[in-house]
Amino acid sequence: MENRINLKDGLIKQNMVFMSGMLIAPVIACATTLAKSLALCFVFSVVSFAAILLCRLIPRTIVYTVRVTLYTVAAAVFYIPAAVLAGLIFGEQVITSAGVYLPILVTNSLILSKTETRFYLEPYGNMVKDVLMFIVGFDLACAVTGILRELLASGRIGGAEVPVLFTVPALETTFGGFLFVGIGAGLFRAVYNRRKKLAEEQAHDDEDSLAEYAEDMGEFLVGKHAKNEKIRIYKAAVGKAKNENELLEMEFLSNRDVLAAFEAIVSDGQEITAPAADQTGTAEDTAESGTDEKEDSENGMVP
């Protein structure tokens, strides 16, 4: 599990606002100015981080419904000091204007959902880093939304005048916030999908180069082999790298892992075996070879 989880998912790939849409209600309703968005980020960060770390200590042998209730109770305990501190830092008026959207952070999906499906399946150190990435991802999305909405709605940032060509006061409303976050999520996902496509194309090119390199290595280290034999060696290297890294999918492997496994196979004289999924052809070849040897033996051609 540790190898498969990208600890940076919370920033972009599973961003709580723009990708997952799991915490958009507080952002839409409260992130109308820089001050309000920062107050929301502060309360969310303190409550979520402290509650998740504490709730990690709750035994998983306890019934799920009871555990979730305990998660909520723990979050509520941390919410009280977090809200008081936020009032002292950002002002009571900012906290009051947030209405019920601050208290509902006690039941946010990061605590009640991600804890069970992701965080508690990781080693403690990785879990802390992973939780921080999700919190930072939410905070950035919330802060950027608050800044842009305040700027476009009133021509101000943090109360200071900023020259703009036009203003859209409707962005201060909940409906305006809904449209703004929706457009922002669309743009965010479009950029992410574009970068993902480019990365996949680059990875494909890298795999082609790696296959060519594997053939060259096979020619140099294990003598003259047919092309299909070199490809079989390459597949064996991929399978070895997967096993050593406890992975199931090729996409989680780096070229370095595959090359290291390949070099180990050809330099150490290990037995070359293709991965299970690629052994069909090999098994058929072995069966055919066995059949031919049997026929030759019957005809007296094999001593």
Phi, psi and omega in degrees: 000323181299321182287330186275338184272126175271117185289355178258007181304321185296337180286316187232295190303322179236037179307130188295337183259303189274340181250310183274331182065028186270346182223041184277334184300309178298324180293315180297318186277325189253328185280066179258342177221168179297316182297315181294321181292323178292322177296319178296316179298319182297310181295315180300315184296313182295311183296313184293312183296311182295317182294318181294318179296319180291316184290342176300334182281348180288126182301136180283356176285343177289145181305140185306313182298325178290319179300314180299321177298319178294324176300315181295318179297316179297317179296321179296323179297319180282339181295322184301305178294328179295317179293321178296315179296319179298322177296321179290325183279313187257349180102143181297328182296321179296317181292319180295321182293340179288341177063224184280355186284343171281310179301328182289351175295342177298329181250030181290154188292339178296324180277314188274336184249303184297331179301316184281322187269345185220298191299315186283358176267356183257158170300154189302316181298315178295324180298317180300314179297318181296315178299318180299321179296319178294320180294315179298320178300316177295314183300317179296316179298317181293316182294316179297318178299315180297317180296311183292322179293319178295319180295312184284336182273325186228356182072030180226158170223115182063028180088349180269139180293135177228125181293124177227158182286328181202164177232154178232086184305335182296342179293344177285341182279166179295319179297318177297322178295322178298315179295318182296313180294323178296315178295318179298319179295320178297315179294319180299315181290326179296316178295317180298314181295324178295314179294324178295319179296317179296321179295321179294320177296319179295319179296322179297318178297320179296320180295320178297317179295321180294320178297318177297318179296321179298319178296319178296318179296320179297321179295322187279320189262325185247019174081195184280124178222153174291161183300318181296329178291320178294320178296321178296321177296318180298317178296324177296322178295320177298315179298319179296317180296321178298315181296317182293330180262004179055048181242160179249333186248144179296330187296341181272355182270149172259158178302325181298319179298315182293316181296321179298316179294320180298312181296325178295321181293310186281332183273328182271355179071028181288158178292132183269117178226132179284160176301159184305319184292341186249012185269359183300310181296320181297317180297320180295319179297320180296318180297317179297318180299317179297321179295318180296318180296322179296317179296317180297322180295320180293328181274001176082016183270345180245125182292000000 
